[in-house]
Amino acid sequence: MTDDVTWITPNCLASGGTRRGPEAVGEYLAARETIWTAIEARPERVIADDRHVVVTGRYRAVARGSEDAAQIPFVHIWTIHDHRVECHYELTDTAQLVALANGSQR
């Protein structure tokens, strides 16, 4: 990733929001572990050009303190510069994500 990478995730969870720089992205990824015992992005479609990659798929997620797993759709939009990630923008079903993190499913 670039030195000034921007990482944008939904604000619906404590770990969400906009992060800038590799260190902040690392902190975000570590913070996810306080919410999820498992979260796996399973890509279904990838569309790319010279500067952008769009990935659609589903998360398989299990919240801490829960045995329930959910399949939550996502779209990741990546901007690439010199073969490195310059920006990551995530869209997902935030209502389902929050419900799962809070111990209930929609």
Protein Blocks (a to p, Z undefined) as FASTA:
>chain_A
ZZkbccdddfkbmkgccdedjklmmmmmmmmmmmpmbdcdddfbdcddfkbccddddddd
ddehiabdcddddddddddeehiafbdcddddfklmmmmmnopaZZ
